[in-house]
């Protein structure tokens, strides 16, 4: 799973805004991200979160806190 897909999956499952460290932890624990396939998980996830905000898939709610974008868009 790509980092953005993993972040969106975690945020939709949890149905609440989360700090990126919690998103990373849950994605790793649930097997959405494989640290053996992604050289720098932290860097990849942070870049994916920024891309998600730019594309409208995610919303930034605060410093380091993200949520899945509302589906009414």
Secondary structure as the mmCIF struct_conf table of DSSP 4:
data_model
#
loop_
_struct_conf.conf_type_id
_struct_conf.id
_struct_conf.beg_label_comp_id
_struct_conf.beg_label_asym_id
_struct_conf.beg_label_seq_id
_struct_conf.end_label_comp_id
_struct_conf.end_label_asym_id
_struct_conf.end_label_seq_id
HELX_RH_AL_P HELX_RH_AL_P1 UNK A 3 UNK A 14
TURN_TY1_P TURN_TY1_P1 UNK A 15 UNK A 15
BEND BEND1 UNK A 16 UNK A 16
STRN STRN1 UNK A 18 UNK A 19
HELX_RH_AL_P HELX_RH_AL_P2 UNK A 20 UNK A 29
TURN_TY1_P TURN_TY1_P2 UNK A 30 UNK A 31
BEND BEND2 UNK A 32 UNK A 33
TURN_TY1_P TURN_TY1_P3 UNK A 35 UNK A 37
BEND BEND3 UNK A 38 UNK A 39
HELX_RH_AL_P HELX_RH_AL_P3 UNK A 41 UNK A 55
TURN_TY1_P TURN_TY1_P4 UNK A 56 UNK A 56
BEND BEND4 UNK A 57 UNK A 57
STRN STRN2 UNK A 58 UNK A 62
TURN_TY1_P TURN_TY1_P5 UNK A 63 UNK A 64
STRN STRN3 UNK A 65 UNK A 68
HELX_LH_PP_P HELX_LH_PP_P1 UNK A 69 UNK A 70
TURN_TY1_P TURN_TY1_P6 UNK A 71 UNK A 72
#
